[in-house]
Amino acid sequence: MTSTASRIVDALREALPAGSIVVDETELRSLERDRSGTARGWALVLVRPGSTTEVQAVVRIADAHGTPLVAQGARTGLAGAGSAVDGAILVDFSRMNRILRIDPLERLAVVQPGVTVQELAEAATEAGLFYAPDPVSAEWATIGGTIATNAGGMRCIKYGVTRESVRSLEVVLADGSAVRTRSDTIKSVAGLDLTSLVVGSEGTLALVTEATVGLRSAPGPARGASALFPSIDAALAAANEIATAASPPAVLELLDSFALAAIRDYDSTLEMPGDARAWLLAVTDARAGADEELAGFERAFAAHGALSSARAETSEELDGLFAVRRVLQPALDGYFGTAIHGDLAVPRAALGEIVAHAAELSERLGVIVSINGHVGDGNFHPIIAFDPDDADQTRRAHEAHRELLARAHRLGGTVTGEHGIGTEKLEALDEELSPRVRELQRAIKAAFDPKGILNPGKKL
Amino acid sequence: MTSTASRIVDALREALPAGSIVVDETELRSLERDRSGTARGWALVLVRPGSTTEVQAVVRIADAHGTPLVAQGARTGLAGAGSAVDGAILVDFSRMNRILRIDPLERLAVVQPGVTVQELAEAATEAGLFYAPDPVSAEWATIGGTIATNAGGMRCIKYGVTRESVRSLEVVLADGSAVRTRSDTIKSVAGLDLTSLVVGSEGTLALVTEATVGLRSAPGPARGASALFPSIDAALAAANEIATAASPPAVLELLDSFALAAIRDYDSTLEMPGDARAWLLAVTDARAGADEELAGFERAFAAHGALSSARAETSEELDGLFAVRRVLQPALDGYFGTAIHGDLAVPRAALGEIVAHAAELSERLGVIVSINGHVGDGNFHPIIAFDPDDADQTRRAHEAHRELLARAHRLGGTVTGEHGIGTEKLEALDEELSPRVRELQRAIKAAFDPKGILNPGKKL
């Protein structure tokens, strides 16, 4: 450790209680990556502040030394936003894990960033309310992490992304000052919308130390229906009909033929017939009119030639329908050994062309490009399966991913619907945002963080 | 006109088609104020660009000369955001008034900024869809103006403010470059959220030249119920019960006893009984479960001691219930001659204290402080009636408004729920946002507009 590094660690030790600093190499190495898997920088130290005041102390030390700060939630991110950069102080929020208030009259919760999404969702349910954001990692993902990434989930088609549930934030700025972004009222147009700017900024603008989030009425019981289709085009037509119905579904998920084949091989108990080329699952959680919605799903399935459909009236039955979706990732990861997990979004009208392009890429490049995901809001997760020991196939898999991203752009889409940019998508961002917009974003970053110490090299 | 001014006007004449420039003093003076009514600066010229390219040309001329630019919609704003500053080029978007696309599959509309809210709402309805934002000025207010102010309306309790309906923007930046803020997809986390930053920025960051807005499913027919209460506390208790019910209403409006007295005097056909001290109107537009919602409104009315209630099953009947609300403004304006129209928002739990404070101010300062508005989302519009010819009463009216704003702050509220800051609320903003937050907002402004030519002296 250099003498500067020692001084930083000493200052942190002085500022924080005993036991809230990790410098041990082995432990540190185990904590410096999110789930993006790509190797990045080496952290100097990890700290676990227990209060906003302690976060401020850490930031002031970083500011004084120009040391990079990387905020971390549960490290479940897929884009590298939470991974270390060289010499960084990792700020782990796991000690700031209290739900401070659930307020049924204001329909809000005030929480510390280390609370998990599931803990908040359960507390809301206990109060007869509902926290809508549902990233697949909800059991571990933290409120701070999901705010930093503006996390999505299956229910976005009905309830929107995390941003739609965040009312105001307390943040610590790069100079160590703690500020509130806005009042907690439902409506306010006092000042610029700093809240929305911080949401999704992946720790590059400020550190979230407290969040006030909106809660909704408890939904009705979740019920659903799934169907198998003889072609992906038939499934997409049914999906678009369901997504644009008078009452849009709470969940609308798609699996393609590659996914079904992999699932068939992976788990024979799921009884996947050989002629099925696509699978759809639609869920309603309406408090009123759920019967009509379910009937509407089934009408759309039948109108577009579904081979079979199944209805789930109870949560156990619905869990059964989700079983197919749940094994998707292990099934395709296992197909050739590993896989790239993408995150595109395109207009609904372009889904057919993306699917056709994926098939063409699969054939031309000799890899599997499987299209799956939240088809209801046009956000899907292509899975590109390849053998990591086959260098040429690995290269072709990455080429397929690049071509798919480029096509999504041309169709008016985005290279990241919900996973974020982090380090993984920086190159793709070049194509999506014009040079002038990127310059503007860097100027905003500089307004927040003139020394560039907050998660440098990420997002922008 | 100075020689610089002449050069600017000449350059604008060269850049724009004939007939799209106003320099005539009389015409110009009639176009340089929004409805805030307070006298501000004197414009140099008004231009009516017909395309993004023409807007860019205007901005480049302003940039070259350091000339202020003030974007204008229909000048229906109440905070001064659209009023001239000295020497400004007023940019009137009335020639950019086309609906470019209504897309039922993507559930979006692409519109130019000069389209009125009502024109868009009608086009959406024709396509079987729904544009939710409903400022009271919808018949004249433009999409550009409502985006600049992040306009609210009566239906915000259910559908959110304008921001919740804006998907992406094309904007012209202060250097004349035209950029898109994001892709039109439902979900995207590529880059910082420039869209939300521009929404509500009152023309201080960029000029909106095209908007992609989200459309929703057509709602069910609007039905409602109103009730009269013997006390405002009873009405507030009923309102909070309705607002936090399993299915929140589409509209929830309150009038207090000052309002009812003024309405009684103003229009005797409305049959306002003398013992009524507060009025509530709740509306449902649910596609399913509307009967239950209506019954719920009436249960809440009865449970909190309503003197009487009336139900509206048709749009004509509902229009009849709204009649009381519609005459509020002329009735109170006429009471003493004129009135201050405020725009506060507080947490629901603080509504009772605000009402009590208003009564105390009325008594102490000898003016009428009437509390009315969108009680469902805590956003209300105090009306402070006074005689403009009575200098001392005028002073006391403004004192009452200041004290009310200060109390809203202390209760965790905001000085503007939906009207904006403009020039009218700049002083109040000082109390609401910390110096550090205001400094940060100015730094963001500088990132967008280094020369400070976009609506200088407003919002921030």
Chai-1 contact restraints between the chains, C-beta under 6 A:
chainA,res_idxA,chainB,res_idxB,connection_type,confidence,min_distance_angstrom,max_distance_angstrom,comment,restraint_id
A,L105,B,R348,contact,1.0,0.0,6.0,A-B,restraint_1
A,L105,B,A349,contact,1.0,0.0,6.0,A-B,restraint_2
A,E106,B,P347,contact,1.0,0.0,6.0,A-B,restraint_3
A,E106,B,R348,contact,1.0,0.0,6.0,A-B,restraint_4
A,N150,B,V189,contact,1.0,0.0,6.0,A-B,restraint_5
A,G152,B,K187,contact,1.0,0.0,6.0,A-B,restraint_6
A,S177,B,R436,contact,1.0,0.0,6.0,A-B,restraint_7
A,V179,B,S434,contact,1.0,0.0,6.0,A-B,restraint_8
A,V179,B,R436,contact,1.0,0.0,6.0,A-B,restraint_9
A,V179,B,V437,contact,1.0,0.0,6.0,A-B,restraint_10
A,S183,B,T414,contact,1.0,0.0,6.0,A-B,restraint_11
A,D184,B,G412,contact,1.0,0.0,6.0,A-B,restraint_12
A,T185,B,A345,contact,1.0,0.0,6.0,A-B,restraint_13
A,T185,B,G378,contact,1.0,0.0,6.0,A-B,restraint_14
A,T185,B,G413,contact,1.0,0.0,6.0,A-B,restraint_15
A,T185,B,T414,contact,1.0,0.0,6.0,A-B,restraint_16
A,I186,B,D377,contact,1.0,0.0,6.0,A-B,restraint_17
A,I186,B,G378,contact,1.0,0.0,6.0,A-B,restraint_18
A,K187,B,G152,contact,1.0,0.0,6.0,A-B,restraint_19
A,K187,B,A345,contact,1.0,0.0,6.0,A-B,restraint_20
A,K187,B,D377,contact,1.0,0.0,6.0,A-B,restraint_21
A,K187,B,N379,contact,1.0,0.0,6.0,A-B,restraint_22
A,K187,B,G417,contact,1.0,0.0,6.0,A-B,restraint_23
A,K187,B,E418,contact,1.0,0.0,6.0,A-B,restraint_24
A,S188,B,T414,contact,1.0,0.0,6.0,A-B,restraint_25
A,V189,B,N150,contact,1.0,0.0,6.0,A-B,restraint_26
A,V189,B,G200,contact,1.0,0.0,6.0,A-B,restraint_27
A,V189,B,T416,contact,1.0,0.0,6.0,A-B,restraint_28
A,V189,B,G420,contact,1.0,0.0,6.0,A-B,restraint_29
A,A190,B,T414,contact,1.0,0.0,6.0,A-B,restraint_30
A,A190,B,V415,contact,1.0,0.0,6.0,A-B,restraint_31
A,A190,B,T416,contact,1.0,0.0,6.0,A-B,restraint_32
A,A190,B,L429,contact,1.0,0.0,6.0,A-B,restraint_33
A,A190,B,E432,contact,1.0,0.0,6.0,A-B,restraint_34
A,G191,B,L433,contact,1.0,0.0,6.0,A-B,restraint_35
A,G191,B,Q441,contact,1.0,0.0,6.0,A-B,restraint_36
A,L192,B,S201,contact,1.0,0.0,6.0,A-B,restraint_37
A,L192,B,Q441,contact,1.0,0.0,6.0,A-B,restraint_38
A,D193,B,S196,contact,1.0,0.0,6.0,A-B,restraint_39
A,D193,B,L197,contact,1.0,0.0,6.0,A-B,restraint_40
A,D193,B,G200,contact,1.0,0.0,6.0,A-B,restraint_41
A,S196,B,D193,contact,1.0,0.0,6.0,A-B,restraint_42
A,S196,B,S196,contact,1.0,0.0,6.0,A-B,restraint_43
A,L197,B,D193,contact,1.0,0.0,6.0,A-B,restraint_44
A,L197,B,L197,contact,1.0,0.0,6.0,A-B,restraint_45
A,G200,B,V189,contact,1.0,0.0,6.0,A-B,restraint_46
A,G200,B,D193,contact,1.0,0.0,6.0,A-B,restraint_47
A,S201,B,L192,contact,1.0,0.0,6.0,A-B,restraint_48
A,S217,B,A246,contact,1.0,0.0,6.0,A-B,restraint_49
A,A246,B,S217,contact,1.0,0.0,6.0,A-B,restraint_50
A,A246,B,R287,contact,1.0,0.0,6.0,A-B,restraint_51
A,R287,B,A246,contact,1.0,0.0,6.0,A-B,restraint_52
A,A288,B,A288,contact,1.0,0.0,6.0,A-B,restraint_53
A,A288,B,G289,contact,1.0,0.0,6.0,A-B,restraint_54
A,G289,B,A288,contact,1.0,0.0,6.0,A-B,restraint_55
A,A345,B,T185,contact,1.0,0.0,6.0,A-B,restraint_56
A,A345,B,K187,contact,1.0,0.0,6.0,A-B,restraint_57
A,P347,B,E106,contact,1.0,0.0,6.0,A-B,restraint_58
A,R348,B,L105,contact,1.0,0.0,6.0,A-B,restraint_59
A,R348,B,E106,contact,1.0,0.0,6.0,A-B,restraint_60
A,A349,B,L105,contact,1.0,0.0,6.0,A-B,restraint_61
A,D377,B,I186,contact,1.0,0.0,6.0,A-B,restraint_62
A,D377,B,K187,contact,1.0,0.0,6.0,A-B,restraint_63
A,G378,B,T185,contact,1.0,0.0,6.0,A-B,restraint_64
A,G378,B,I186,contact,1.0,0.0,6.0,A-B,restraint_65
A,N379,B,K187,contact,1.0,0.0,6.0,A-B,restraint_66
A,G412,B,D184,contact,1.0,0.0,6.0,A-B,restraint_67
A,G413,B,T185,contact,1.0,0.0,6.0,A-B,restraint_68
A,T414,B,S183,contact,1.0,0.0,6.0,A-B,restraint_69
A,T414,B,T185,contact,1.0,0.0,6.0,A-B,restraint_70
A,T414,B,S188,contact,1.0,0.0,6.0,A-B,restraint_71
A,T414,B,A190,contact,1.0,0.0,6.0,A-B,restraint_72
A,V415,B,A190,contact,1.0,0.0,6.0,A-B,restraint_73
A,T416,B,V189,contact,1.0,0.0,6.0,A-B,restraint_74
A,T416,B,A190,contact,1.0,0.0,6.0,A-B,restraint_75
A,G417,B,K187,contact,1.0,0.0,6.0,A-B,restraint_76
A,E418,B,K187,contact,1.0,0.0,6.0,A-B,restraint_77
A,G420,B,V189,contact,1.0,0.0,6.0,A-B,restraint_78
A,L429,B,A190,contact,1.0,0.0,6.0,A-B,restraint_79
A,E432,B,A190,contact,1.0,0.0,6.0,A-B,restraint_80
A,L433,B,G191,contact,1.0,0.0,6.0,A-B,restraint_81
A,S434,B,V179,contact,1.0,0.0,6.0,A-B,restraint_82
A,R436,B,S177,contact,1.0,0.0,6.0,A-B,restraint_83
A,R436,B,V179,contact,1.0,0.0,6.0,A-B,restraint_84
A,V437,B,V179,contact,1.0,0.0,6.0,A-B,restraint_85
A,Q441,B,G191,contact,1.0,0.0,6.0,A-B,restraint_86
A,Q441,B,L192,contact,1.0,0.0,6.0,A-B,restraint_87
A,A443,B,A447,contact,1.0,0.0,6.0,A-B,restraint_88
A,I444,B,L192,contact,1.0,0.0,6.0,A-B,restraint_89
A,I444,B,I444,contact,1.0,0.0,6.0,A-B,restraint_90
A,I444,B,A447,contact,1.0,0.0,6.0,A-B,restraint_91
A,A447,B,A443,contact,1.0,0.0,6.0,A-B,restraint_92
A,A447,B,I444,contact,1.0,0.0,6.0,A-B,restraint_93
A,A447,B,A447,contact,1.0,0.0,6.0,A-B,restraint_94
